[in-house]
């Protein structure tokens, strides 16, 4: 029965750490760029867009496709950075917790990093 109590304590600790990690992901921001920094997209680590900055020199009504492509590229860059930040934060949240062998974390997170 002692093992069950220890397992329950670990589960509560993990739940607390994951709650803190989720809160951190809501405030952690990353910025993706394209066009040598002329387009910048800022997302939270959860993927919510917080800002979009477009250098005025890129606004050409005759070529909207260029601007559209640069925005998509900046968003993709920010999304990759957000996913990396999310992996790091969630991995840190599970660090030091002894999980049973074969336990799979969501999002492909490896316990303890």
N, CA and C atoms as an extended XYZ file, in Angstrom:
339
Properties=species:S:1:pos:R:3:atomname:S:1:resname:S:1:resid:I:1 pbc="F F F"
N         0.816       -1.190        0.000 N   UNK     1
C         0.000        0.000        0.000 CA  UNK     1
C         0.863        1.259        0.000 C   UNK     1
N         2.086        1.128        0.512 N   UNK     2
C         3.008        2.247        0.555 CA  UNK     2
C         3.316        2.738       -0.865 C   UNK     2
N         3.460        1.808       -1.808 N   UNK     3
C         3.737        2.176       -3.194 CA  UNK     3
C         2.585        2.968       -3.797 C   UNK     3
N         1.374        2.614       -3.447 N   UNK     4
C         0.207        3.322       -3.958 CA  UNK     4
C         0.193        4.766       -3.446 C   UNK     4
N         0.516        4.950       -2.188 N   UNK     5
C         0.565        6.302       -1.628 CA  UNK     5
C         1.648        7.131       -2.318 C   UNK     5
N         2.790        6.511       -2.571 N   UNK     6
C         3.867        7.208       -3.274 CA  UNK     6
C         3.471        7.559       -4.692 C   UNK     6
N         2.780        6.643       -5.346 N   UNK     7
C         2.324        6.880       -6.711 CA  UNK     7
C         1.302        8.018       -6.743 C   UNK     7
N         0.410        8.052       -5.763 N   UNK     8
C        -0.585        9.124       -5.696 CA  UNK     8
C         0.093       10.475       -5.457 C   UNK     8
N         1.109       10.479       -4.599 N   UNK     9
C         1.842       11.722       -4.339 CA  UNK     9
C         2.529       12.202       -5.615 C   UNK     9
N         3.135       11.276       -6.361 N   UNK    10
C         3.783       11.639       -7.619 CA  UNK    10
C         2.769       12.176       -8.620 C   UNK    10
N         1.605       11.553       -8.667 N   UNK    11
C         0.563       12.001       -9.598 CA  UNK    11
C         0.111       13.418       -9.250 C   UNK    11
N        -0.036       13.712       -7.964 N   UNK    12
C        -0.433       15.057       -7.548 CA  UNK    12
C         0.650       16.073       -7.875 C   UNK    12
N         1.902       15.672       -7.666 N   UNK    13
C         3.016       16.566       -7.984 CA  UNK    13
C         3.062       16.839       -9.489 C   UNK    13
N         2.875       15.792      -10.275 N   UNK    14
C         2.875       15.953      -11.735 CA  UNK    14
C         1.731       16.860      -12.161 C   UNK    14
N         0.562       16.677      -11.575 N   UNK    15
C        -0.597       17.499      -11.919 CA  UNK    15
C        -0.316       18.974      -11.607 C   UNK    15
N         0.294       19.231      -10.471 N   UNK    16
C         0.636       20.599      -10.092 CA  UNK    16
C         1.656       21.196      -11.056 C   UNK    16
N         2.685       20.428      -11.382 N   UNK    17
C         3.711       20.912      -12.312 CA  UNK    17
C         3.123       21.165      -13.699 C   UNK    17
N         2.234       20.287      -14.146 N   UNK    18
C         1.643       20.456      -15.470 CA  UNK    18
C         0.731       21.685      -15.492 C   UNK    18
N         0.013       21.940      -14.409 N   UNK    19
C        -0.837       23.128      -14.329 CA  UNK    19
C         0.035       24.384      -14.422 C   UNK    19
N         1.152       24.389      -13.697 N   UNK    20
C         2.078       25.526      -13.758 CA  UNK    20
C         2.660       25.680      -15.158 C   UNK    20
N         2.998       24.560      -15.790 N   UNK    21
C         3.549       24.597      -17.147 CA  UNK    21
C         2.535       25.168      -18.126 C   UNK    21
N         1.271       24.761      -18.007 N   UNK    22
C         0.232       25.282      -18.896 CA  UNK    22
C         0.068       26.787      -18.724 C   UNK    22
N         0.131       27.260      -17.489 N   UNK    23
C         0.040       28.706      -17.238 CA  UNK    23
C         1.226       29.428      -17.871 C   UNK    23
N         2.395       28.834      -17.767 N   UNK    24
C         3.594       29.443      -18.350 CA  UNK    24
C         3.488       29.504      -19.874 C   UNK    24
N         2.909       28.456      -20.486 N   UNK    25
C         2.766       28.425      -21.937 CA  UNK    25
C         1.840       29.526      -22.446 C   UNK    25
N         0.893       29.940      -21.612 N   UNK    26
C        -0.029       30.997      -22.016 CA  UNK    26
C         0.634       32.370      -22.050 C   UNK    26
N         1.717       32.539      -21.296 N   UNK    27
C         2.377       33.844      -21.246 CA  UNK    27
C         3.698       33.871      -22.010 C   UNK    27
N         4.302       32.721      -22.246 N   UNK    28
C         5.572       32.653      -22.973 CA  UNK    28
C         5.328       32.985      -24.443 C   UNK    28
N         6.068       33.948      -24.970 N   UNK    29
C         5.886       34.369      -26.357 CA  UNK    29
C         7.132       34.099      -27.181 C   UNK    29
N         6.897       33.759      -28.447 N   UNK    30
C         7.974       33.564      -29.414 CA  UNK    30
C         7.640       34.397      -30.648 C   UNK    30
N         8.678       34.808      -31.376 N   UNK    31
C         8.470       35.609      -32.577 CA  UNK    31
C         9.138       34.937      -33.756 C   UNK    31
N         8.370       34.766      -34.814 N   UNK    32
C         8.893       34.232      -36.071 CA  UNK    32
C         9.044       35.369      -37.061 C   UNK    32
N        10.015       35.217      -37.956 N   UNK    33
C        10.285       36.285      -38.923 CA  UNK    33
C        10.408       35.719      -40.326 C   UNK    33
N        10.201       36.601      -41.290 N   UNK    34
C        10.501       36.283      -42.686 CA  UNK    34
C        10.866       37.587      -43.380 C   UNK    34
N        11.384       37.457      -44.596 N   UNK    35
C        11.776       38.659      -45.336 CA  UNK    35
C        12.827       39.463      -44.606 C   UNK    35
N        13.817       38.773      -44.046 N   UNK    36
C        14.913       39.423      -43.306 CA  UNK    36
C        14.386       40.301      -42.169 C   UNK    36
N        13.313       39.831      -41.518 N   UNK    37
C        12.766       40.539      -40.372 CA  UNK    37
C        11.734       41.596      -40.720 C   UNK    37
N        11.372       41.695      -41.995 N   UNK    38
C        10.383       42.698      -42.380 CA  UNK    38
C         8.966       42.290      -41.982 C   UNK    38
N         8.760       41.006      -41.775 N   UNK    39
C         7.487       40.488      -41.267 CA  UNK    39
C         7.802       39.761      -39.971 C   UNK    39
N         7.048       40.078      -38.904 N   UNK    40
C         7.229       39.400      -37.617 CA  UNK    40
C         5.869       38.977      -37.080 C   UNK    40
N         5.796       37.712      -36.662 N   UNK    41
C         4.583       37.170      -36.064 CA  UNK    41
C         4.940       36.699      -34.663 C   UNK    41
N         4.190       37.159      -33.673 N   UNK    42
C         4.419       36.756      -32.291 CA  UNK    42
C         3.257       35.880      -31.842 C   UNK    42
N         3.610       34.702      -31.326 N   UNK    43
C         2.632       33.742      -30.820 CA  UNK    43
C         2.958       33.402      -29.375 C   UNK    43
N         1.945       32.932      -28.638 N   UNK    44
C         2.226       32.338      -27.344 CA  UNK    44
C         2.763       30.939      -27.628 C   UNK    44
N         3.340       30.309      -26.623 N   UNK    45
C         3.841       28.945      -26.803 CA  UNK    45
C         2.694       27.974      -27.053 C   UNK    45
N         1.468       28.399      -26.797 N   UNK    46
C         0.294       27.580      -27.096 CA  UNK    46
C        -0.213       27.830      -28.508 C   UNK    46
N         0.379       28.786      -29.216 N   UNK    47
C         0.019       29.025      -30.612 CA  UNK    47
C        -0.951       30.163      -30.851 C   UNK    47
N        -1.321       30.919      -29.815 N   UNK    48
C        -2.224       32.050      -29.990 CA  UNK    48
C        -1.447       33.251      -30.519 C   UNK    48
N        -1.935       33.846      -31.619 N   UNK    49
C        -1.241       34.996      -32.188 CA  UNK    49
C        -1.447       36.215      -31.301 C   UNK    49
N        -0.341       36.857      -30.949 N   UNK    50
C        -0.386       38.056      -30.114 CA  UNK    50
C        -0.072       39.315      -30.913 C   UNK    50
N         0.756       39.187      -31.969 N   UNK    51
C         1.127       40.377      -32.723 CA  UNK    51
C         1.540       40.004      -34.147 C   UNK    51
N         1.343       40.952      -35.037 N   UNK    52
C         1.780       40.838      -36.427 CA  UNK    52
C         2.341       42.198      -36.810 C   UNK    52
N         3.603       42.233      -37.234 N   UNK    53
C         4.241       43.489      -37.643 CA  UNK    53
C         4.681       43.357      -39.099 C   UNK    53
N         4.269       44.330      -39.901 N   UNK    54
C         4.604       44.339      -41.329 CA  UNK    54
C         5.305       45.658      -41.639 C   UNK    54
N         6.511       45.541      -42.170 N   UNK    55
C         7.230       46.749      -42.578 CA  UNK    55
C         6.448       47.394      -43.731 C   UNK    55
N         6.173       48.698      -43.652 N   UNK    56
C         5.388       49.373      -44.692 CA  UNK    56
C         5.972       49.246      -46.099 C   UNK    56
N         7.281       49.039      -46.206 N   UNK    57
C         7.893       48.937      -47.532 CA  UNK    57
C         7.410       47.704      -48.292 C   UNK    57
N         6.811       46.740      -47.593 N   UNK    58
C         6.324       45.525      -48.245 CA  UNK    58
C         4.903       45.642      -48.778 C   UNK    58
N         4.228       46.690      -48.432 N   UNK    59
C         2.823       46.825      -48.822 CA  UNK    59
C         2.745       47.396      -50.241 C   UNK    59
N         2.542       46.503      -51.176 N   UNK    60
C         2.429       46.854      -52.600 CA  UNK    60
C         1.129       46.255      -53.117 C   UNK    60
N         0.126       47.102      -53.355 N   UNK    61
C        -1.166       46.592      -53.813 CA  UNK    61
C        -1.079       45.770      -55.108 C   UNK    61
N        -0.033       45.979      -55.880 N   UNK    62
C         0.119       45.246      -57.144 CA  UNK    62
C         0.634       43.823      -56.918 C   UNK    62
N         1.207       43.552      -55.750 N   UNK    63
C         1.775       42.221      -55.480 CA  UNK    63
C         1.366       41.703      -54.099 C   UNK    63
N         0.090       41.465      -53.874 N   UNK    64
C        -0.339       40.992      -52.554 CA  UNK    64
C         0.184       39.588      -52.226 C   UNK    64
N         0.480       38.798      -53.258 N   UNK    65
C         0.957       37.430      -53.026 CA  UNK    65
C         2.278       37.400      -52.273 C   UNK    65
N         3.142       38.370      -52.539 N   UNK    66
C         4.441       38.430      -51.854 CA  UNK    66
C         4.210       38.616      -50.361 C   UNK    66
N         3.359       39.557      -50.006 N   UNK    67
C         3.053       39.821      -48.600 CA  UNK    67
C         2.396       38.607      -47.951 C   UNK    67
N         1.460       37.987      -48.656 N   UNK    68
C         0.782       36.799      -48.129 CA  UNK    68
C         1.779       35.676      -47.847 C   UNK    68
N         2.686       35.443      -48.789 N   UNK    69
C         3.683       34.380      -48.608 CA  UNK    69
C         4.618       34.669      -47.439 C   UNK    69
N         5.019       35.927      -47.289 N   UNK    70
C         5.908       36.290      -46.184 CA  UNK    70
C         5.205       36.152      -44.831 C   UNK    70
N         3.929       36.491      -44.780 N   UNK    71
C         3.176       36.328      -43.528 CA  UNK    71
C         3.067       34.852      -43.180 C   UNK    71
N         2.769       34.018      -44.171 N   UNK    72
C         2.678       32.574      -43.909 CA  UNK    72
C         4.021       32.017      -43.443 C   UNK    72
N         5.106       32.477      -44.052 N   UNK    73
C         6.433       31.990      -43.664 CA  UNK    73
C         6.783       32.426      -42.238 C   UNK    73
N         6.462       33.661      -41.890 N   UNK    74
C         6.740       34.147      -40.533 CA  UNK    74
C         5.893       33.387      -39.509 C   UNK    74
N         4.654       33.115      -39.862 N   UNK    75
C         3.787       32.355      -38.963 CA  UNK    75
C         4.331       30.943      -38.774 C   UNK    75
N         4.763       30.310      -39.835 N   UNK    76
C         5.333       28.955      -39.737 CA  UNK    76
C         6.584       28.962      -38.863 C   UNK    76
N         7.413       29.986      -38.996 N   UNK    77
C         8.623       30.106      -38.179 CA  UNK    77
C         8.243       30.263      -36.711 C   UNK    77
N         7.270       31.114      -36.429 N   UNK    78
C         6.827       31.312      -35.042 CA  UNK    78
C         6.208       30.034      -34.494 C   UNK    78
N         5.456       29.320      -35.307 N   UNK    79
C         4.810       28.076      -34.862 CA  UNK    79
C         5.858       27.029      -34.474 C   UNK    79
N         6.914       26.912      -35.275 N   UNK    80
C         8.001       25.972      -34.943 CA  UNK    80
C         8.642       26.355      -33.607 C   UNK    80
N         8.872       27.638      -33.412 N   UNK    81
C         9.464       28.104      -32.162 CA  UNK    81
C         8.513       27.858      -30.986 C   UNK    81
N         7.220       28.040      -31.202 N   UNK    82
C         6.234       27.802      -30.146 CA  UNK    82
C         6.213       26.328      -29.760 C   UNK    82
N         6.286       25.449      -30.757 N   UNK    83
C         6.294       24.012      -30.474 CA  UNK    83
C         7.544       23.615      -29.698 C   UNK    83
N         8.687       24.189      -30.063 N   UNK    84
C         9.934       23.908      -29.344 CA  UNK    84
C         9.834       24.395      -27.907 C   UNK    84
N         9.305       25.602      -27.716 N   UNK    85
C         9.150       26.154      -26.361 CA  UNK    85
C         8.190       25.296      -25.547 C   UNK    85
N         7.115       24.839      -26.181 N   UNK    86
C         6.140       23.997      -25.487 CA  UNK    86
C         6.782       22.687      -25.042 C   UNK    86
N         7.543       22.062      -25.926 N   UNK    87
C         8.231       20.822      -25.577 CA  UNK    87
C         9.158       21.040      -24.385 C   UNK    87
N         9.893       22.148      -24.404 N   UNK    88
C        10.847       22.432      -23.326 CA  UNK    88
C        10.139       22.640      -21.992 C   UNK    88
N         9.091       23.452      -21.988 N   UNK    89
C         8.370       23.740      -20.750 CA  UNK    89
C         7.736       22.475      -20.180 C   UNK    89
N         7.098       21.684      -21.026 N   UNK    90
C         6.447       20.471      -20.541 CA  UNK    90
C         7.467       19.422      -20.103 C   UNK    90
N         8.598       19.375      -20.767 N   UNK    91
C         9.650       18.446      -20.364 CA  UNK    91
C        10.202       18.832      -18.997 C   UNK    91
N        10.389       20.137      -18.786 N   UNK    92
C        10.867       20.621      -17.486 CA  UNK    92
C         9.861       20.285      -16.382 C   UNK    92
N         8.576       20.316      -16.726 N   UNK    93
C         7.540       20.034      -15.729 CA  UNK    93
C         7.586       18.580      -15.270 C   UNK    93
N         8.064       17.676      -16.113 N   UNK    94
C         8.095       16.255      -15.745 CA  UNK    94
C         9.454       15.826      -15.216 C   UNK    94
N        10.421       16.711      -15.238 N   UNK    95
C        11.775       16.366      -14.803 CA  UNK    95
C        11.792       15.961      -13.334 C   UNK    95
N        12.469       14.860      -13.057 N   UNK    96
C        12.629       14.407      -11.692 CA  UNK    96
C        11.487       13.579      -11.156 C   UNK    96
N        10.465       13.381      -11.964 N   UNK    97
C         9.346       12.557      -11.513 CA  UNK    97
C         9.550       11.153      -12.062 C   UNK    97
N         9.636       10.191      -11.185 N   UNK    98
C         9.841        8.808      -11.597 CA  UNK    98
C         8.537        8.194      -12.079 C   UNK    98
N         8.376        8.137      -13.391 N   UNK    99
C         7.165        7.560      -13.956 CA  UNK    99
C         7.389        6.082      -14.255 C   UNK    99
N         6.331        5.300      -14.228 N   UNK   100
C         6.474        3.872      -14.507 CA  UNK   100
C         7.040        3.642      -15.911 C   UNK   100
N         7.809        2.561      -16.111 N   UNK   101
C         8.341        2.254      -17.433 CA  UNK   101
C         7.214        2.122      -18.455 C   UNK   101
N         7.452        2.681      -19.633 N   UNK   102
C         6.472        2.593      -20.712 CA  UNK   102
C         5.381        3.637      -20.645 C   UNK   102
N         5.419        4.523      -19.638 N   UNK   103
C         4.406        5.568      -19.519 CA  UNK   103
C         4.646        6.592      -20.613 C   UNK   103
N         3.644        6.836      -21.445 N   UNK   104
C         3.764        7.791      -22.536 CA  UNK   104
C         3.116        9.110      -22.165 C   UNK   104
N         3.889       10.182      -22.284 N   UNK   105
C         3.371       11.522      -22.031 CA  UNK   105
C         2.733       12.029      -23.311 C   UNK   105
N         1.756       12.937      -23.195 N   UNK   106
C         1.173       13.529      -24.394 CA  UNK   106
C         2.199       14.364      -25.135 C   UNK   106
N         1.980       14.589      -26.404 N   UNK   107
C         2.816       15.434      -27.256 CA  UNK   107
C         4.221       14.860      -27.463 C   UNK   107
N         4.435       13.582      -27.166 N   UNK   108
C         5.748       12.984      -27.373 CA  UNK   108
C         6.793       13.461      -26.396 C   UNK   108
N         6.386       14.002      -25.256 N   UNK   109
C         7.306       14.495      -24.231 CA  UNK   109
C         7.994       13.304      -23.583 C   UNK   109
N         9.276       13.416      -23.379 N   UNK   110
C        10.033       12.396      -22.667 CA  UNK   110
C        10.135       12.825      -21.205 C   UNK   110
N         9.705       11.978      -20.264 N   UNK   111
C         9.804       12.372      -18.861 CA  UNK   111
C        11.221       12.771      -18.488 C   UNK   111
N        11.342       13.924      -17.850 N   UNK   112
C        12.637       14.399      -17.396 CA  UNK   112
C        13.520       14.941      -18.495 C   UNK   112
N        12.980       15.162      -19.670 N   UNK   113
C        13.776       15.791      -20.722 CA  UNK   113
C        13.976       14.859      -21.804 C   UNK   113
